[in-house]
Amino acid sequence: MISHCGVSFSSLPASMVSSSIGSHAMAAAPQVFRFCKSASRVCKAVHASSAPSQARQSMMTKSVTPGSSMGWSTSQGVSGGRVPLHLRHVQQSSRDMKTVSAEVKEKNAEGKAEVKDYSHVKLLTSKESDNLLRIRHTTAHVMAMAVQKLFKDAKCTIGPWIDRGFYYDFAYAETFSPADLKQIKKEMNKIINKKLPLVREEVTREEAARRITAINEPYKLEILAGLTEPITIYHVGDEWWDLCAGPHVETTGDLNGRAIELESVAGAYWRGDENKDQLQRIYGTAWETEEQLEAYNFMKAEAARRDHRKIGADLNLFSIQESTGGGLVLWHPKGAMARHQIETYWKDTHLNNGYELIYSPHIAKLDLWKTSGHYDFYRENMFDQMAVEDEVYQLKPMNCPFHVEVYKDGFYSYKDLPKRWAELGTVYRYERSGTMHGLFRVRGFTQDDAHIFCLPSQVTEEILGVLDLTEEILTTFGFTDLEINLSTRPEKSVGSDQIWSDAETALKEALTLKKWDYQVDEGGGAFYGPKIDIKIKDAIGRTWQCSTIQLDFNLPERFEMFYNDKDQTKRQPIMIHRAIFGSIERFFGILTENYAGDFPLWLAPVQMRLLPIGERHETFCYEVAAEMKKRGVRVEVTTGMRLGKAVRNAELAKIPIMCVIGDAEMEAKQLAVRSKQMGDLGTMSVDALIAIMTKAIDTKAKVI
């Protein structure tokens, strides 16, 4: 729904899902982690407050259907079966599509953790709840009214509802301060307590212009010029009004002042144009109950704690440096290792599913982008061209034309199709400096691109194959709560009615065969074909657009692609664009926040750290490390520091497995093993630990 006050768009940015490993028979661990006899005093002091009360040796399993709740169970294993605290949080936060569950840990005077459970609280978006949409929309009006009561020179521009709140943009010479926000909130409470009615009035364009001119609101005149009839105004009592299409609550008394919070002030440009006036945007959130607001604030705090930019710096994963250029990511060795694991898995999985890998250059002649249409329709998102020996070249914003050129270099009959080609191709797109955000929005990024060239009769089968592959890959990373959207033919499009009808039918048939529920976005497809979008839900309930499956009737026509049919006539193939991650950079940012930096063993840059107590234990540690590396385990040895500090550093670095080596371990050729997620795993031989770790790595286990 769109109002004259503004438009709706997503507000929050993603965070941690854990699943399972196979069971391994292990001895029960003591309550306080003990590395070895000689290290027990140090270790008890370091870990008494952080180690789990007992070993968690049960296996977590999951069963998921897109659009449904996630079911967790405890399978057979060693005694206990308790779910670790961090997994209980994940378990609860994933139970329902519309449920945000969380546990707030509040330290009391004795330092014990008191847990507040929000698992029953549903934090619905404005699109999911008509009542919340009305509440947030009305609250935006109440806030604007309060601002203009307190700051007489403030001019109103737009004030829409957004996913979990609202904002309003103001033209005002002075900067709104935190103290101003408190004052505005107090004034809002007064307006709410008056229980003023919200009254809709339909007026002529001329009458609206007269009233706007009378109160000297120049931005509203510009908004009015872009509106179509009917022109409507909403009054808050008889004290304030705004151009608006609604909807709203009946009276301001329907708002819960204690469930409303003004959050921040940010800069904005009028109409989003940096060449126009700079405005101030006040963000707020509004809910039905105080408990919902508390749960929302917890989710915000969790999002801040999981911020991939902070974790990326703390764990030395990546950086974006001013000297290199905004939006250009430098992958540090640890981040590059995690990325390598993701890319290797992606390539292997595609090869196992009938894809072939290709590579393409980073630049091409400008004529290629003119033929593809990108130069005409996408130029504002492309970098400037470069001259090379009297020819003009362009940094690639897309991989698609290169894949088309590979196809055109061959000769295909109907028997040769489908062709499935995949590429991890780096592209470059111009983004304004004010819009970039960590790994989520950058200027250079690697798309997990693939294109399928097939017969019209093969579309349903190929789409189903893509859906299966997408599910396989996303669930491997722990994303099992999926939201599916099908976007159909827009008003302006290329291609015949018949080809559009057949294509949309094929997409629907594939989704039906997959037994996935989906929403239809009528008219939301691209001009060149319908598409399926898949969103994932993270550990704290945020949704992320990742996977897209797009049919294309445009490029095959532009590039005059063809295959020889049974009757030897030349026909155009159907082209399917698809990406599962969207981009490596953005997906890695989502993963980092989803896991809160606690990557599962197979993804962790360093999987194990050995901590010798003294110099005499170092040789044995290096021997163990060498054997581990031969077996494919990424291991480090820490030397030259006190044991307590070494243990603490390993915890901060989120190393999945650590072992302290003392006299007892060295003599027995054993390792005292501690898992970051499962606590003390007891003492075991090097071979036993290697077997456990390699199995967990091979099966992409989330917990060990």
Stockholm file with secondary structure:
# STOCKHOLM 1.0

chainA/1-704         MISHCGVSFSSLPASMVSSSIGSHAMAAAPQVFRFCKSASRVCKAVHASSAPSQARQSMMTKSVTPGSSMGWSTSQGVSGGRVPLHLRHVQQSSRDMKTVSAEVKEKNAEGKAEVKDYSHVKLLTSKESDNLLRIRHTTAHVMAMAVQKLFKDAKCTIGPWIDRGFYYDFAYAETFSPADLKQIKKEMNKIINKKLPLVREEVTREEAARRITAINEPYKLEILAGLTEPITIYHVGDEWWDLCAGPHVETTGDLNGRAIELESVAGAYWRGDENKDQLQRIYGTAWETEEQLEAYNFMKAEAARRDHRKIGADLNLFSIQESTGGGLVLWHPKGAMARHQIETYWKDTHLNNGYELIYSPHIAKLDLWKTSGHYDFYRENMFDQMAVEDEVYQLKPMNCPFHVEVYKDGFYSYKDLPKRWAELGTVYRYERSGTMHGLFRVRGFTQDDAHIFCLPSQVTEEILGVLDLTEEILTTFGFTDLEINLSTRPEKSVGSDQIWSDAETALKEALTLKKWDYQVDEGGGAFYGPKIDIKIKDAIGRTWQCSTIQLDFNLPERFEMFYNDKDQTKRQPIMIHRAIFGSIERFFGILTENYAGDFPLWLAPVQMRLLPIGERHETFCYEVAAEMKKRGVRVEVTTGMRLGKAVRNAELAKIPIMCVIGDAEMEAKQLAVRSKQMGDLGTMSVDALIAIMTKAIDTKAKVI
#=GR chainA/1-704 SS CCBTTBCCCCCCCCCCCCCCCCCCCCCCCCSSCCCCGGGHHHHHHHHTTTSCSSCCCCCEEEECCTTSCCEEEECSCSSCCCCCHHHHHHHHHTSCTTCCCCEEEEECTTCCEEEEECTTCCCCCTTTCHHHHHHHHHHHHHHHHHHHHHCTTCEECCCCEETTEEEEEEECSSCCCHHHHHHHHHHHHHHHHTTCBEEEEEECHHHHHHHHHHTTCHHHHHHHHTCCSSEEEEEETTTEEEECCCCCCSBGGGSCGGGEEEEEEEEEEGGGCTTSCEEEEEEEEECSSHHHHHHHHHHHHHHHHTCHHHHHHHTTCEECCTTTCTTCCEECHHHHHHHHHHHHHHHHHHHHTTCEECCCCSEEEHHHHHHHTHHHHSGGGSCCCEEETTEEEEECSCSHHHHHHHHHTSCCBGGGCCEEEEEEEEEECCCCGGGCBTTTBCSEEEEEEEEEEECGGGHHHHHHHHHHHHHHHHHHTTCCCEEEEEECCCSSCCSCHHHHHHHHHHHHHHHHHHTCCCEEETTCSBTTBCEEEEEEECTTSCEEEEEEEEEESHHHHHTTCCEECTTSCEECCEEEEEESSSCHHHHHHHHHHHHTTCCCTTTCSSCEEEEESSGGGHHHHHHHHHHHHHTTCCEEECCSSCHHHHHHHHHHTTCSEEEEECHHHHHHTEEEEEETTTEEEEEEEHHHHHHHHHHHHHTTCSCC
#=GC SS_cons         CCBTTBCCCCCCCCCCCCCCCCCCCCCCCCSSCCCCGGGHHHHHHHHTTTSCSSCCCCCEEEECCTTSCCEEEECSCSSCCCCCHHHHHHHHHTSCTTCCCCEEEEECTTCCEEEEECTTCCCCCTTTCHHHHHHHHHHHHHHHHHHHHHCTTCEECCCCEETTEEEEEEECSSCCCHHHHHHHHHHHHHHHHTTCBEEEEEECHHHHHHHHHHTTCHHHHHHHHTCCSSEEEEEETTTEEEECCCCCCSBGGGSCGGGEEEEEEEEEEGGGCTTSCEEEEEEEEECSSHHHHHHHHHHHHHHHHTCHHHHHHHTTCEECCTTTCTTCCEECHHHHHHHHHHHHHHHHHHHHTTCEECCCCSEEEHHHHHHHTHHHHSGGGSCCCEEETTEEEEECSCSHHHHHHHHHTSCCBGGGCCEEEEEEEEEECCCCGGGCBTTTBCSEEEEEEEEEEECGGGHHHHHHHHHHHHHHHHHHTTCCCEEEEEECCCSSCCSCHHHHHHHHHHHHHHHHHHTCCCEEETTCSBTTBCEEEEEEECTTSCEEEEEEEEEESHHHHHTTCCEECTTSCEECCEEEEEESSSCHHHHHHHHHHHHTTCCCTTTCSSCEEEEESSGGGHHHHHHHHHHHHHTTCCEEECCSSCHHHHHHHHHHTTCSEEEEECHHHHHHTEEEEEETTTEEEEEEEHHHHHHHHHHHHHTTCSCC
//
